[in-house]
Amino acid sequence: MPRPPKTDRSTVRDILITLKLSKAEKETLLACVADRSRELEENSGERIEVTASSYLRWLIDRDAKGRKLDGARAKTAKPAAAGRKRG
């Protein structure tokens, strides 16, 4: 039986971001994911699977908290202009 749809659509993770990495960057990301999984397992005593996606979401949340950004501010913040040359 399929799960019923969420009523609060703001929590649904339906945005896909494609990320290009070098081989070295990919290996580093996977090593970070494995280390984070080990840390969580050591602290909780339970096996916790960490994926690259969950690790990146965790990094975003941690950085946002450090910058005192919350979801509402992040949604309304104006993005920097991309590709503009200065000079």
Rosetta blueprint (number, residue, H / E / L):
1 M L
2 P L
3 R L
4 P L
5 P L
6 K L
7 T L
8 D L
9 R H
10 S H
11 T H
12 V L
13 R L
14 D L
15 I L
16 L L
17 I L
18 T L
19 L L
20 K L
21 L L
22 S L
23 K H
24 A H
25 E H
26 K H
27 E H
28 T H
29 L H
30 L H
31 A H
32 C H
33 V H
34 A H
35 D H
36 R H
37 S H
38 R H
39 E H
40 L H
41 E H
42 E H
43 N H
44 S H
45 G L
46 E L
47 R L
48 I L
49 E L
50 V L
51 T L
52 A H
53 S H
54 S H
55 Y H
56 L H
57 R H
58 W H
59 L H
60 I H
61 D H
62 R H
63 D H
64 A H
65 K H
66 G H
67 R L
68 K L
69 L L
70 D L
71 G H
72 A H
73 R H
74 A H
75 K H
76 T H
77 A L
78 K L
79 P L
80 A L
81 A L
82 A L
83 G L
84 R L
85 K L
86 R L
87 G L
